């Protein structure tokens, strides 16, 4: 055998052995020891309580868990609820090679991150937003929670059943896609009849305005505020203008925004001696919202929709979350825990190689339970339609909401 032939044989053996010993295809974010999950959340801005608690819940779910002998690492970057920062953070995590994104917080932030994830075929799992742009949305999107449309519709339909009229329902919302999801919910909940024609037309006009922070005040039964601000007066005046123009009163004000901004609005309205009933969607964040309201000694007259089981539930997933989260246990951290468990379930259900395609295939078009909490992906990409009303009573959220509709006489 010549020296040249020996070298060729050796090179051939090296190629063959490396092919056998290493996988033919390794998905990004997967190594022999770690599965890397990314998340872009508000950890420092106006809604930092939401990001911090979502992160705590997901980390609690991942702790001490392994999938095919790999531990789960949750890598997060702060975006301060700012879409420009979201884009940079998303691209940074993609360069760091994460397998999927989970628990991202916010609608305007999801609006800019989802197209990037779709371009790279990266799944988006359990984002903390009920906006319609994720239902179904482009790319591999897997939602846990009910939509904002479902949340606002539940409050409005309950209010109508309890004697509140359509022209007595107003809204105070963030002036972006998040707030407009709430307006869409109001439109969907109102009967399309002659009596509501003026209201629906005004709401449609407000919802359809384009651009960044358009002038949506003083058009209909809606007041708006700019994202990452808490200046409540212009939105308040918009509702007063509606009351005067329509010779009515806003008995129920649907709010869709951050806990700090909504608290400032409620406090300003109470300062102005308004006895409006207020409702807030789950994104507002129950624990942070309650603490913010307490600073103004506001302890009643507020409804909040929740998309997770009651905190005192005895089902295993809630009991486990309470044990693992300790003092951090609450509605938002519980949702984070559920999202983490959903990711784990999908990873563990995969047969064969852990790939993004196999992950989404393991969850979609199926119905299953995790810790006695049911997820149904048979007909869409949303696992739960749960919406429950809680009411602020003496500074605590309770599930009995019957007396709220007679506020303030019932307090």
SELUMBA-122564 format. One line per field, with one value per residue (C-alpha): x, y, z; residue number from 1. Coordinates in pm, 1 decimal, always signed. Layout:
<dotis>
xx	[X;...] .
yy	[Y;...] .
zz	[Z;...] .
resi	[NUM;...] .
</dotis>
This chain:
<dotis>
xx	[+0.0;+145.8;+162.6;-91.9;-336.6;-298.0;-373.7;-683.5;-807.3;-746.5;-934.9;-1223.9;-1241.4;-1245.7;-1535.9;-1732.8;-1676.9;-1771.8;-2093.3;-2184.2;-2093.3;-2259.5;-2623.0;-2700.5;-2926.4;-2901.3;-3180.7;-3074.0;-3103.6;-3049.1;-2720.6;-2628.4;-2699.1;-2924.4;-3242.8;-3231.7;-3563.1;-3578.6;-3804.9;-3836.4;-4017.2;-4059.5;-3829.8;-3752.9;-4032.8;-4394.0;-4514.8;-4212.3;-4430.3;-4577.9;-4242.7;-4086.3;-4376.6;-4400.6;-4029.0;-4062.8;-4344.9;-4164.5;-3839.7;-4030.1;-4180.1;-3840.4;-3650.8;-3500.1;-3674.0;-3496.4;-3599.7;-3399.0;-3124.0;-3115.6;-3189.0;-3399.4;-3242.6;-3467.2;-3275.3;-3454.0;-3385.0;-3563.8;-3746.4;-3919.6;-4242.8;-4085.0;-4123.1;-3792.5;-3610.0;-3813.0;-3676.7;-3315.8;-3372.6;-3543.7;-3262.4;-3004.1;-3166.0;-3192.8;-2817.7;-2767.1;-2955.1;-3262.8;-3501.0;-3823.7;-3960.0;-4195.6;-4375.5;-4310.2;-4511.6;-4733.0;-4927.3;-4725.6;-4411.5;-4558.4;-4662.3;-4296.0;-4143.0;-4380.6;-4281.2;-3914.9;-3987.7;-4199.4;-3914.5;-3679.6;-3942.6;-3915.1;-4223.8;-4386.0;-4539.3;-4760.7;-4710.5;-4872.1;-5124.7;-5478.4;-5452.8;-5611.0;-5284.1;-5175.1;-5504.5;-5407.2;-5129.4;-4841.1;-4582.3;-4582.6;-4786.6;-4919.1;-5134.1;-5244.9;-5479.7;-5820.2;-5829.1;-5894.8;-6208.8;-6332.8;-6235.7;-6410.4;-6712.1;-6757.8;-6771.0;-7003.4;-7250.8;-7263.3;-7318.0;-7600.7;-7770.4;-7750.6;-7928.2;-7649.7;-7739.8;-7516.6;-7483.2;-7364.1;-7061.8;-6745.2;-6375.9;-6034.8;-5759.9;-5397.9;-5367.2;-5228.2;-5309.6;-5349.3;-5615.0;-5790.4;-5827.3;-6046.5;-6250.9;-6299.1;-6427.7;-6687.2;-6806.9;-6841.9;-7033.7;-7294.6;-7601.0;-7589.1;-7929.4;-8069.7;-8036.6;-7661.8;-7588.8;-7435.3;-7220.9;-7085.1;-7014.2;-6811.7;-6621.4;-6544.0;-6415.4;-6187.9;-6058.6;-5984.3;-5769.3;-5414.4;-5072.7;-4872.1;-5073.2;-5360.4;-5614.9;-5879.2;-6017.8;-6347.5;-6492.7;-6703.7;-6737.9;-6361.5;-6070.4;-5711.9;-5364.5;-5021.0;-4831.4;-4570.7;-4739.1;-4999.0;-5150.1;-5520.7;-5690.4;-5738.9;-5898.4;-6117.9;-6238.0;-6318.5;-6561.9;-6719.3;-6769.6;-6947.4;-7174.3;-7274.9;-7323.0;-7533.5;-7710.4;-7596.9;-7359.9;-7068.1;-7176.0;-6915.0;-6571.0;-6382.9;-6009.6;-5733.7;-5387.7;-5096.7;-5163.0;-4997.8;-5184.9;-5521.0;-5471.4;-5397.1;-5715.2;-5933.0;-5780.0;-5841.2;-6201.9;-6261.2;-6103.6;-6361.8;-6634.0;-6728.9;-6895.8;-6813.3;-6756.2;-6421.9;-6310.5;-5959.5;-5830.2;-5588.4;-5284.2;-5318.6;-5169.6;-5378.4;-5108.1;-4942.9;-5282.4;-5412.0;-5099.4;-5117.4;-5486.3;-5414.8;-5182.5;-5491.0;-5706.1;-5919.7;-6056.5;-6376.5;-6573.9;-6323.8;-6370.4;-6082.3;-6101.7;-5869.5;-5763.9;-5605.7;-5771.1;-5852.7;-5550.3;-5720.3;-5791.3;-5692.5;-5601.7;-5243.7;-5092.7;-5205.3;-5094.4;-4752.0;-4717.9;-4804.9;-4544.0;-4265.7;-4333.4;-4388.0;-4418.8;-4410.1;-4732.6;-5009.4;-5224.6;-4941.8;-4676.8;-4932.7;-4982.1;-4605.1;-4592.5;-4866.3;-4677.8;-4359.6;-4547.1;-4694.9;-4345.5;-4224.8;-4524.0;-4459.2;-4089.1;-4149.6;-4419.2;-4184.2;-4100.2;-3759.0;-3543.2;-3624.2;-3704.3;-3927.5;-4153.3;-4190.7;-4256.6;-4550.0;-4678.9;-4678.5;-4914.1;-5141.4;-5445.4;-5465.2;-5649.7;-5476.6;-5448.4;-5151.8;-5207.7;-5585.7;-5583.0;-5725.9;-5571.1;-5768.9;-5586.3;-5821.1;-5978.8;-5733.4;-5398.7;-5545.2;-5542.6;-5792.2;-6111.5;-6127.7;-6246.1;-6353.6;-6462.2;-6297.8;-6396.0;-6190.5;-6350.8;-6183.0;-5856.4;-5866.3;-5971.7;-6271.5;-6472.3;-6818.3;-6917.4;-7293.7;-7296.2;-7064.8;-7344.6;-7514.4;-7195.2;-7162.1;-7481.9;-7363.1;-7044.8] .
yy	[+0.0;+336.0;+627.8;+819.6;+527.3;+496.1;+866.7;+842.0;+539.7;+722.3;+1028.4;+807.6;+636.7;+973.9;+1094.2;+771.1;+765.1;+1130.0;+1068.7;+772.0;+931.3;+1269.5;+1332.5;+1401.7;+1688.6;+1893.3;+2145.3;+2488.4;+2522.1;+2150.0;+2010.4;+1683.2;+1832.2;+2138.7;+2258.1;+2637.3;+2825.9;+3201.7;+3472.5;+3848.1;+4015.0;+4346.1;+4310.0;+4678.0;+4892.7;+4992.0;+4631.1;+4471.4;+4293.9;+4088.6;+3991.3;+3912.2;+3687.8;+3511.7;+3440.1;+3310.7;+3075.4;+2931.6;+2884.7;+2708.2;+2467.7;+2395.0;+2351.6;+2002.4;+1878.9;+1684.5;+1577.1;+1290.8;+1359.9;+1728.8;+2006.3;+2306.3;+2651.1;+2958.7;+3257.9;+3592.8;+3947.3;+4262.2;+4477.6;+4721.1;+4665.1;+4859.1;+4708.2;+4854.8;+4678.5;+4364.9;+4338.7;+4367.1;+4119.0;+3868.9;+3877.7;+3847.3;+3530.4;+3383.7;+3438.9;+3264.9;+2969.0;+2904.4;+2620.9;+2818.9;+3131.3;+3105.6;+3348.7;+3673.3;+3958.9;+4200.3;+4263.0;+4544.8;+4348.0;+4027.0;+4223.0;+4283.9;+3958.9;+3708.5;+3789.5;+3740.7;+3404.4;+3296.0;+3381.1;+3154.8;+2880.9;+2921.2;+2830.3;+3093.0;+2924.7;+3064.8;+3434.6;+3652.1;+3825.1;+3754.6;+3951.1;+3815.5;+3851.5;+3523.6;+3347.5;+3181.7;+3416.3;+3337.2;+3078.7;+2815.9;+2981.0;+2782.3;+2976.8;+2871.2;+3152.4;+3281.6;+3593.0;+3952.2;+3938.7;+3651.1;+3831.3;+4159.4;+3979.2;+3781.9;+4100.9;+4283.6;+3999.1;+3955.8;+4331.0;+4336.1;+4046.7;+4249.3;+4554.7;+4773.0;+4914.7;+4917.7;+5299.8;+5281.2;+5069.0;+5269.9;+5186.6;+5319.3;+5147.2;+5160.7;+5334.9;+5042.9;+4690.2;+4570.1;+4829.4;+4779.5;+4407.5;+4519.2;+4744.6;+4449.1;+4250.5;+4517.8;+4525.7;+4146.3;+4141.9;+4400.9;+4301.5;+4447.2;+4613.1;+4959.4;+5068.8;+4997.3;+5120.1;+5455.8;+5291.6;+5019.2;+5268.7;+5487.1;+5185.7;+5066.1;+5412.9;+5417.3;+5064.0;+5122.8;+5435.2;+5370.9;+5498.4;+5525.5;+5671.5;+5811.8;+6060.2;+5823.6;+6037.7;+6229.4;+6003.9;+5753.0;+5581.8;+5534.7;+5709.0;+5618.5;+5669.1;+5633.7;+5310.8;+5340.7;+5650.1;+5704.0;+6045.8;+5978.6;+6317.3;+6319.2;+5972.6;+6068.8;+6382.4;+6171.1;+5961.1;+6272.5;+6412.1;+6088.2;+6105.7;+6462.4;+6394.9;+6082.6;+6200.3;+5886.6;+5767.1;+5526.5;+5271.0;+5015.7;+5113.9;+4833.2;+4890.7;+4732.4;+4843.2;+4816.9;+4807.4;+5143.3;+5331.1;+5175.1;+5245.1;+5611.9;+5635.7;+5472.4;+5691.6;+6004.9;+5901.3;+5838.9;+6177.0;+6324.7;+6145.9;+5902.4;+5582.8;+5386.3;+5010.9;+4922.5;+4597.6;+4490.4;+4203.0;+3942.3;+4107.7;+4394.3;+4157.9;+4087.7;+4112.7;+4429.4;+4584.7;+4519.8;+4667.1;+4975.3;+5029.0;+4995.0;+5295.6;+5502.1;+5315.6;+5166.7;+4838.4;+4773.5;+4845.5;+4668.8;+4349.3;+4149.3;+3858.7;+3563.3;+3294.1;+3050.8;+2831.3;+2992.7;+3027.1;+2815.5;+2531.4;+2180.9;+2049.8;+1913.5;+2173.7;+2460.6;+2280.3;+2214.9;+2575.2;+2706.1;+2480.1;+2562.9;+2937.4;+3012.0;+3387.1;+3447.6;+3249.8;+3451.4;+3468.5;+3574.6;+3340.5;+3057.5;+3129.8;+3122.1;+2788.6;+2649.8;+2769.5;+2602.8;+2277.3;+2299.4;+2331.6;+2034.1;+1823.2;+1894.0;+1813.4;+1488.8;+1375.7;+1394.5;+1060.7;+1057.8;+1366.0;+1686.1;+1922.1;+2226.7;+2050.5;+1749.1;+1978.0;+2158.9;+1828.9;+1687.5;+1960.8;+2076.3;+1875.7;+1706.3;+1722.9;+1638.4;+1724.6;+1838.7;+1811.7;+1787.1;+2110.5;+2043.3;+2175.2;+2148.3;+2212.9;+2008.2;+2300.9;+2589.0;+2692.8;+2804.3;+2548.7;+2711.8;+2919.7;+2968.0;+3313.3;+3375.3;+3696.0;+3803.7;+4110.9;+4335.3;+4310.3;+4481.9;+4478.4;+4109.9;+3932.8;+3704.4;+3489.5;+3600.2;+3884.1;+3903.2;+4225.7;+4424.6;+4534.3;+4734.1;+4927.0;+5163.7;+5096.2;+4740.8;+4870.9] .
zz	[+0.0;-101.2;+141.3;-68.4;-61.8;+316.8;+364.3;+144.5;+346.0;+673.2;+549.6;+435.2;+778.6;+955.4;+738.7;+792.0;+1169.4;+1213.5;+1018.0;+1234.7;+1567.7;+1509.0;+1413.6;+1049.3;+1155.5;+1473.0;+1536.0;+1660.2;+2037.0;+2098.4;+2226.5;+2393.4;+2736.3;+2696.7;+2526.0;+2501.1;+2513.7;+2449.6;+2587.0;+2530.1;+2819.6;+2996.2;+3298.7;+3359.4;+3212.8;+3290.7;+3277.5;+3442.7;+3698.6;+3415.0;+3265.4;+3601.0;+3701.5;+3364.6;+3383.7;+3741.5;+3641.2;+3338.9;+3531.4;+3811.9;+3558.0;+3397.7;+3724.8;+3769.5;+3451.7;+3178.5;+2829.4;+2680.4;+2934.8;+2846.0;+3097.2;+2993.3;+2991.6;+2968.8;+2828.9;+2855.7;+2736.4;+2853.8;+2598.2;+2839.8;+2642.5;+2356.3;+2005.0;+1881.8;+2163.8;+2094.9;+1741.0;+1862.8;+2147.5;+1918.4;+1663.6;+1941.5;+2078.4;+1728.5;+1685.1;+2020.5;+1868.6;+2080.6;+1994.2;+2041.7;+2210.7;+2509.8;+2738.2;+2548.3;+2700.9;+2507.1;+2186.8;+2019.6;+2094.5;+1950.5;+1642.6;+1554.0;+1678.5;+1515.3;+1153.5;+1248.2;+1412.2;+1115.4;+877.6;+1076.0;+1132.9;+1511.2;+1720.1;+1945.8;+2250.2;+2525.6;+2457.1;+2726.0;+2501.0;+2390.5;+2065.4;+1748.0;+1553.9;+1718.0;+1635.0;+1408.1;+1292.4;+1058.4;+1151.0;+1425.2;+1701.7;+1997.1;+2243.7;+2589.7;+2687.6;+2583.6;+2363.1;+2468.5;+2255.6;+2472.4;+2793.4;+2710.3;+2562.8;+2886.6;+3095.2;+2857.2;+2816.8;+3194.7;+3236.5;+2980.7;+3161.2;+3482.7;+3348.7;+3211.0;+2869.7;+2562.6;+2563.2;+2926.4;+2830.9;+2768.6;+2736.2;+2834.0;+2638.3;+2527.4;+2191.9;+1992.1;+1874.4;+2233.5;+2313.6;+1982.6;+2059.6;+2349.6;+2121.2;+1886.7;+2184.3;+2262.7;+1901.8;+1894.8;+2223.9;+2123.0;+1923.9;+1573.6;+1591.5;+1518.3;+1880.3;+1886.6;+1534.2;+1640.6;+1910.1;+1681.2;+1400.3;+1640.3;+1773.1;+1419.1;+1326.2;+1631.5;+1570.7;+1202.5;+1246.4;+1124.2;+1220.2;+1539.7;+1828.5;+1611.9;+1754.7;+1889.5;+2171.9;+2140.0;+1869.6;+2063.7;+2403.6;+2422.1;+2587.2;+2498.1;+2639.8;+2481.8;+2553.8;+2832.9;+2975.6;+3246.8;+3163.0;+3220.1;+3171.4;+2789.7;+2793.9;+3087.6;+2906.6;+2600.7;+2806.4;+2959.9;+2607.8;+2509.3;+2815.0;+2727.7;+2354.7;+2410.6;+2728.4;+2908.0;+3179.9;+3157.8;+3417.5;+3304.3;+3172.3;+2998.9;+3038.6;+2831.8;+2933.3;+3177.1;+3551.2;+3621.1;+3347.2;+3432.9;+3803.8;+3732.4;+3525.3;+3791.8;+4062.8;+3854.8;+3788.1;+4159.7;+4236.5;+3998.7;+4199.9;+3923.5;+4047.1;+3731.5;+3750.1;+3592.8;+3433.0;+3336.2;+3123.8;+3257.9;+3095.9;+3343.4;+3603.5;+3914.6;+4183.1;+4049.5;+3971.2;+4321.9;+4482.7;+4260.1;+4346.0;+4717.4;+4701.0;+4614.3;+4870.7;+4593.3;+4728.5;+4533.5;+4217.2;+3988.5;+3785.2;+3641.0;+3397.6;+3455.0;+3205.9;+3451.3;+3717.6;+4055.8;+4281.6;+4548.3;+4302.7;+4412.4;+4067.1;+4060.1;+3825.1;+4052.2;+4368.9;+4214.9;+4095.8;+4441.8;+4601.2;+4355.2;+4327.0;+4695.9;+4752.4;+4373.5;+4321.4;+4153.9;+3839.8;+3606.6;+3747.8;+3733.1;+3363.6;+3317.0;+3497.5;+3271.2;+2961.8;+3089.9;+3149.3;+2799.1;+2648.9;+2852.4;+2749.3;+2381.8;+2410.9;+2600.5;+2357.8;+2058.7;+1904.1;+1741.9;+1696.0;+1883.4;+1597.3;+1573.7;+1327.7;+1557.8;+1854.5;+1693.0;+1556.4;+1911.2;+2035.9;+1754.1;+1642.7;+1981.7;+2313.9;+2641.2;+3010.0;+3218.4;+3591.7;+3527.3;+3324.6;+2977.7;+2655.5;+2331.9;+2004.2;+1784.6;+1600.5;+1641.1;+1791.3;+2125.9;+2406.8;+2643.8;+2626.4;+3003.5;+3116.1;+3474.3;+3645.9;+3968.4;+4169.0;+4393.9;+4737.3;+5032.7;+4840.7;+4741.6;+4422.9;+4483.3;+4242.2;+4358.0;+4122.3;+4179.4;+4384.6;+4159.1;+3927.6;+4204.1;+4282.8;+4466.0;+4665.0;+4746.3;+4915.5] .
resi	[1;2;3;4;5;6;7;8;9;10;11;12;13;14;15;16;17;18;19;20;21;22;23;24;25;26;27;28;29;30;31;32;33;34;35;36;37;38;39;40;41;42;43;44;45;46;47;48;49;50;51;52;53;54;55;56;57;58;59;60;61;62;63;64;65;66;67;68;69;70;71;72;73;74;75;76;77;78;79;80;81;82;83;84;85;86;87;88;89;90;91;92;93;94;95;96;97;98;99;100;101;102;103;104;105;106;107;108;109;110;111;112;113;114;115;116;117;118;119;120;121;122;123;124;125;126;127;128;129;130;131;132;133;134;135;136;137;138;139;140;141;142;143;144;145;146;147;148;149;150;151;152;153;154;155;156;157;158;159;160;161;162;163;164;165;166;167;168;169;170;171;172;173;174;175;176;177;178;179;180;181;182;183;184;185;186;187;188;189;190;191;192;193;194;195;196;197;198;199;200;201;202;203;204;205;206;207;208;209;210;211;212;213;214;215;216;217;218;219;220;221;222;223;224;225;226;227;228;229;230;231;232;233;234;235;236;237;238;239;240;241;242;243;244;245;246;247;248;249;250;251;252;253;254;255;256;257;258;259;260;261;262;263;264;265;266;267;268;269;270;271;272;273;274;275;276;277;278;279;280;281;282;283;284;285;286;287;288;289;290;291;292;293;294;295;296;297;298;299;300;301;302;303;304;305;306;307;308;309;310;311;312;313;314;315;316;317;318;319;320;321;322;323;324;325;326;327;328;329;330;331;332;333;334;335;336;337;338;339;340;341;342;343;344;345;346;347;348;349;350;351;352;353;354;355;356;357;358;359;360;361;362;363;364;365;366;367;368;369;370;371;372;373;374;375;376;377;378;379;380;381;382;383;384;385;386;387;388;389;390;391;392;393;394;395;396;397;398;399;400;401;402;403;404;405;406;407;408;409;410;411] .
</dotis>
